[in-house]
Amino acid sequence: MAAMGDDSKPRVLILGGCGFIGRNLVDYLISNDLARAVRIVDKTPPQTAWLNTKHQEVFNNPRVEFRSANLINPASCENAFASDGDGDFDYVINCACETRPGQTDPVYREGIYKLTVNCALEAAKHNVKRFVEVSSGHMCSTDKSPHREDSKAEPWTYVAKYKHQAEEELPKIPGLRFTVLRPAIVYGIGDKHGLAPRLVIGAVYKHLGEMMKLLWTKDLKMNTVHVTDLCRAVWHVAMRDDTLSQVYNVVDEGDTTQGTISSLVSEIFNINHDYWGTAVSTVCKTDMSGVVEEVNDKHMGPWAEACRLSGVENTPLTPYIDQELLYNKHLCLDGGQLARTGFQLCVPRITKDKLREILEDYVVMNLFPRSLLM
Ligand SMILES: NC(=O)c1ccc[n+]([C@@H]2O[C@H](COP(=O)([O-])OP(=O)(O)OC[C@H]3O[C@@H](n4cnc5c(N)ncnc54)[C@H](O)[C@@H]3O)[C@@H](O)[C@H]2O)c1
């Protein structure tokens, strides 16, 4: 059981707390002394979650407790919420999700839709003050105008498809006090599948001494938000009454594109980059799975070699990009609704320094070749 701090502070349950966003949220709540107790629930134990030293320290804080659960299973979910006699949780944040690429449709359905509904039902049963659902920003693929929360949703990834179905269930659960957040691409320390694969690909081209060539054009929208701002947004909406039953996009002000990211990656690794352009990329689209396999194969071998040469023996980082993220589909969000509640960003746009920070953390952990960052 987590040790109790100041009684006036809330107890918080973070589902999927060992993941990228979850661990940063635990850190945010503990470092800012916002919670008297935090329970992390995850099916992955902290010991195998590749936590950095700071996150390990936070997880070892006496106010933090870990409980193992597979939230797809209702009995395990019930156990995750069980109070141990010190009262119900005040706030429940759902960061748990099947995020591994390349799974089948039923695996995503169970690991996202079923998991979220299980957790939301349990949150309602325990009468929590707020259930914050960390959903997906991939709800529309055009760049004609930034997607607003009340515009038609056309989810274009497996995760977004089942997150959207789960979002639609939340208002139907009697007594559930919820808020939904739809983040853009989240990046920051501990990122493995947001921007990390693009950073690894940059490293691969540095290792190969070749120009990095990307599908489509620099104008492809890939809006972003720093993980610290997402954590701040979670707490901001949880603390306010006017955010009840609302949906908010969480996105920075930089209107990040593939061009923004590739330029920063090229600067970091001192490489050149170019684009195949729309015509060639459209031809690739006729055999996208073949192209994706070829591209991923081209990157995987040199990445393994670069790691071996630098003494990186085992790493969760990979240059693998899932096929569904390689079409010319935009991630372009309007963050105005959250801003109108008074939320202000700490990291208004993505920078080279913020990206380097992710890699430097991995270098210290010996998960990324130091030689490629020099
Ligand atoms: N990272 C991003 O760029 C991004 C962007 C938008 C939305 N999101 C959403 O934010 C949420 C968290 O993302 P993340 O990047 O931290 O992902 P992550 O994969 O790093 O973390 C997810 C965590 O959930 C846990 N989990 C998965 N299935 C579980 C189960 N059945 N029972 C218990 N635990 C389970 C995993 O072990 C993992 O620790 C997800 O819903 C994701 O879709 C992420």
Ligand as a Chemical Component Dictionary entry (heavy atoms), coordinates in Angstrom:
data_LIG
# 
_chem_comp.id                   LIG 
_chem_comp.type                 NON-POLYMER 
_chem_comp.pdbx_formal_charge   0 
_chem_comp.three_letter_code    LIG 
# 
loop_
_chem_comp_atom.comp_id 
_chem_comp_atom.atom_id 
_chem_comp_atom.alt_atom_id 
_chem_comp_atom.type_symbol 
_chem_comp_atom.charge 
_chem_comp_atom.model_Cartn_x 
_chem_comp_atom.model_Cartn_y 
_chem_comp_atom.model_Cartn_z 
_chem_comp_atom.pdbx_ordinal 
LIG N1  N1  N 0  2.594  8.239  -27.484 1  
LIG C1  C1  C 0  1.856  8.948  -28.325 2  
LIG O1  O1  O 0  2.364  9.576  -29.264 3  
LIG C2  C2  C 0  0.366  9.023  -28.151 4  
LIG C3  C3  C 0  -0.337 9.957  -28.917 5  
LIG C4  C4  C 0  -1.720 10.045 -28.754 6  
LIG C5  C5  C 0  -2.373 9.200  -27.877 7  
LIG N2  N2  N 1  -1.656 8.297  -27.150 8  
LIG C6  C6  C 0  -2.396 7.412  -26.250 9  
LIG O2  O2  O 0  -1.917 7.537  -24.933 10 
LIG C7  C7  C 0  -2.047 6.293  -24.250 11 
LIG C8  C8  C 0  -0.706 5.907  -23.647 12 
LIG O3  O3  O 0  0.248  5.844  -24.695 13 
LIG P1  P1  P 0  1.786  5.536  -24.434 14 
LIG O4  O4  O 0  2.524  6.183  -25.547 15 
LIG O5  O5  O -1 2.135  5.824  -23.054 16 
LIG O6  O6  O 0  1.790  3.958  -24.703 17 
LIG P2  P2  P 0  2.687  2.826  -24.017 18 
LIG O7  O7  O 0  2.567  1.632  -24.897 19 
LIG O8  O8  O 0  4.036  3.348  -23.717 20 
LIG O9  O9  O 0  1.937  2.550  -22.640 21 
LIG C9  C9  C 0  0.780  1.775  -22.548 22 
LIG C10 C10 C 0  0.876  0.982  -21.263 23 
LIG O10 O10 O 0  -0.338 0.238  -21.123 24 
LIG C11 C11 C 0  -0.003 -1.040 -20.634 25 
LIG N3  N3  N 0  -1.061 -1.975 -21.021 26 
LIG C12 C12 C 0  -1.406 -2.346 -22.281 27 
LIG N4  N4  N 0  -2.395 -3.248 -22.231 28 
LIG C13 C13 C 0  -2.672 -3.454 -20.928 29 
LIG C14 C14 C 0  -3.573 -4.307 -20.244 30 
LIG N5  N5  N 0  -4.381 -5.133 -20.922 31 
LIG N6  N6  N 0  -3.605 -4.266 -18.893 32 
LIG C15 C15 C 0  -2.761 -3.443 -18.198 33 
LIG N7  N7  N 0  -1.876 -2.646 -18.794 34 
LIG C16 C16 C 0  -1.830 -2.651 -20.137 35 
LIG C17 C17 C 0  1.317  -1.378 -21.291 36 
LIG O11 O11 O 0  2.002  -2.402 -20.584 37 
LIG C18 C18 C 0  2.021  -0.045 -21.268 38 
LIG O12 O12 O 0  2.831  0.088  -20.121 39 
LIG C19 C19 C 0  -2.541 5.288  -25.289 40 
LIG O13 O13 O 0  -3.919 5.177  -25.187 41 
LIG C20 C20 C 0  -2.181 5.945  -26.596 42 
LIG O14 O14 O 0  -3.016 5.554  -27.647 43 
LIG C21 C21 C 0  -0.296 8.180  -27.259 44 
# 
loop_
_chem_comp_bond.comp_id 
_chem_comp_bond.atom_id_1 
_chem_comp_bond.atom_id_2 
_chem_comp_bond.value_order 
_chem_comp_bond.pdbx_ordinal 
LIG N1  C1  SING 1  
LIG C1  O1  DOUB 2  
LIG C1  C2  SING 3  
LIG C2  C3  SING 4  
LIG C2  C21 DOUB 5  
LIG C3  C4  DOUB 6  
LIG C4  C5  SING 7  
LIG C5  N2  DOUB 8  
LIG N2  C6  SING 9  
LIG N2  C21 SING 10 
LIG C6  O2  SING 11 
LIG C6  C20 SING 12 
LIG O2  C7  SING 13 
LIG C7  C8  SING 14 
LIG C7  C19 SING 15 
LIG C8  O3  SING 16 
LIG O3  P1  SING 17 
LIG P1  O4  DOUB 18 
LIG P1  O5  SING 19 
LIG P1  O6  SING 20 
LIG O6  P2  SING 21 
LIG P2  O7  DOUB 22 
LIG P2  O8  SING 23 
LIG P2  O9  SING 24 
LIG O9  C9  SING 25 
LIG C9  C10 SING 26 
LIG C10 O10 SING 27 
LIG C10 C18 SING 28 
LIG O10 C11 SING 29 
LIG C11 N3  SING 30 
LIG C11 C17 SING 31 
LIG N3  C12 SING 32 
LIG N3  C16 SING 33 
LIG C12 N4  DOUB 34 
LIG N4  C13 SING 35 
LIG C13 C14 SING 36 
LIG C13 C16 DOUB 37 
LIG C14 N5  SING 38 
LIG C14 N6  DOUB 39 
LIG N6  C15 SING 40 
LIG C15 N7  DOUB 41 
LIG N7  C16 SING 42 
LIG C17 O11 SING 43 
LIG C17 C18 SING 44 
LIG C18 O12 SING 45 
LIG C19 O13 SING 46 
LIG C19 C20 SING 47 
LIG C20 O14 SING 48 
# 
